[in-house]
Amino acid sequence: MQTLTIATRASALALWQAYHIKERIETAFPDVRVALNEITSHGDKVLDKPLALIGGKGHFTKELEEAMLGGEADMAVHSLKDVPTYIPEGLELVAITQRQDQSDVFLSHTYASLDDLPEGAVVGTTSLRRRMQLLAKRPDLRVKDLRGNVNTRLRKLAEGQYDAIILAYIGLKRLDLLKDIPHVEKLDFFIPPMGQAALGIEIVAENERVREIAMSLDDPDTHLCTRIERDFVAAIGAGCSAPVAVNAVIDGDDVAIRTMLGFPDGTRIMEEQLRAPHDTAEDLGKRLAQTVIDRGAKELLAEAEKVAFKDEMPERL
């Protein structure tokens, strides 16, 4: 029997995802036994600063990639939204699982919906993308940083540190945590981030058996849409200190993509969308990127990055 080792973050949600992939692999390949290498990432350890100030979401993938390059794992399972567009030499992002519900969700113990929040209410999120879209709609609200794992964030909400918080729906659904929240509202007007609600399967590039196993997990439509999103983010050079929302979907015979970017305070908003027939959509992300670049997106993002955390100094790697 062959043993395949998956590197995974040690958080509850990451372990759910890893065990889900383990079960799928062992069902499809009865001769393979899957072991997990649980790793506490730097992004999970440093909880007192926004991600953008400790190197961004790459801190959720860096240690897993080092484990693969060091021969301690054959595969890593990531939340695709946490995977930078740059993949280290020797590794490859080969498969993307079928995307689930991409919604951002409003949670509160006191108020039934976002519209019910009173002026000046405190909303928790550390995502600059969420902050931008929230304040574009409700500039009267106060946004307060929210770090920690899902259970920590929900505890802070229950303790009254926030009037409401905003999280990704799919993580709460997978961990069966929605039932404990009195008021839940999907924020359908929010545009998701690159790769939301899909899992990325990264492997050691030269291992063809692991590649075969990983490819059995791939969903072609999700792979196309998320690659278009990742192409867009790579082309505009968006870092974690700039709020960018982008989402590509299959719409009949077409692929449609939309984006929103701007300042974290909900001002200087730029929105754009494109669509193309499915068979000519491969470069749709790059085309949308060029459209917003021509409108000044790179300059806008550079300014947004300067003001995102102007009271704090970035921690250098």
Phi, psi and omega in degrees: 000135179275140175255130177244127183256126178257127171275133181215149168298158185267004179290160182301317182292317179298321178292322175303314182296317181294317178294327176298314179291321176304313181296318180296318181294313183292333175286317183282333183230084185300340180274001183249131172252132183255127174248152180250136172251101185275127185232130174272111185283161177301323180295335177275341182273321184267101188248004183256008179223150174299148181305322184299338183267356177241018176109001174085191186292345176302340178288351174270347183243338189303310183293327178293320179293322178296324178296319177294314181294334179271004178081014182265357178200153179260340189207151172233143176251120182240151157292120189300329180297341181268356186268117177301160181287343176266127177250129183300150177300136182098349177240163181209135174272100192258333187222145177233126181284163181301131184288141177256198182297122186267006189296144160273149186227136176275132180230135179205151173264354187236321188248136188287335185201170177301319181295336181278349179296134177285163177303134179083004179298150183263123180242133182263127169192144174257349179290121177293330176297313179294318179303313180301311185288325178295311184286337174295328180268321183230075182294349181279350184278158173256125180256128182240137181301148184219102178246173181111169177288177187301315182294324177296317180295319179292325177296317179298323176294314181297328180284352178088014178290341180223148172284331178200159172226162178236126179226174174281132182299317192296323179295318178295322179295314182296326181267004177057046183255353184291333185294341183267001183255121183299321185233120183229128179221121174289134181263084187292342180278348177287135170270131183290172172275168173310126171079007183304136170069022172233154176257136176258131180253111182253139184227166168288124196300322188273001182272097187290327178294316178294324176300315178301316180294316181297319183295339177292344181267353190282139173249113188301319181294316178295320179300315179298310184296317182287329176294321176299316178298316181292323175300319180297311182296319179296320184290326180272354177068036184283123174262181183287349180268012178228131181282121179223128173246137178207139183210128176245139181221153171279126181231091184066237179271001183249165165246129180244140179226141178223153179218157173217130177215161183169205179272152180299338181274011176084009178256175178054039185286135173237127179234147180202155175210154178217162172212157180204154174303145185310319186282356177235022187263001185307320184257021186297323179296318179293323179293319177295321179300316180296324179299313182283330175297319178297335179270000177099023185297319183295319178294320179298315181293324177297319177292319180298322181295324180294326184263352186301313180225055188296343180266002182229151179262130178300142177272123184276146178283000000 
